Amino acid sequence: MHVKYLHTMVRVKDLEKSMEFYKLLGLEETRRIDNDKGRFSLVFLAPPGQPECPVELTYNWDGDEGLPSDSRHFGHLAYGVENIYEMCAKLQDAGVTINRPPRDGHMAFVRSPDNVSIELLQIGDALPPAEPWASMENTGHW
């Protein structure tokens, strides 16, 4: 039996704020569905050149009282990045908290505006430890 990956769906409370966050990661909008009858929007974003790997942001127009909740049962989204230090600096400069800094030059965790855990992994070998990341403590949880 053949199985094909389709997408990962996360519910969002503020669609524009969430889209800004995912675009900071380098994702681009690939498709959008606005359903007037159901009063929701589905926005699909994916890394450039990888439309087969989207995250679906589901936005309920009338709100979603359960958001943002911890949703730890979800796990996390994971993205490989060319330079983990540069990506973390870019996110931090935009006001994103680095929950688990890339002390090892290999892995970091951040959270989206809707509390979705995002793992960032260095593509290829880990980078040598570098400040300020090497001595930075964890913030919150991931």
Salt bridges, closest charged atoms under 4 A:
GLU29 OE2 - ARG32 NE 3.07
GLU56 OE1 - HIS7 NE2 2.74
ASP62 OD1 - ARG39 NH2 2.79
ASP70 OD1 - ARG111 NH2 3.56
ASP70 OD1 - HIS141 NE2 3.16
ASP104 OD1 - ARG100 NH1 3.44
GLU119 OE1 - HIS76 NE2 2.89
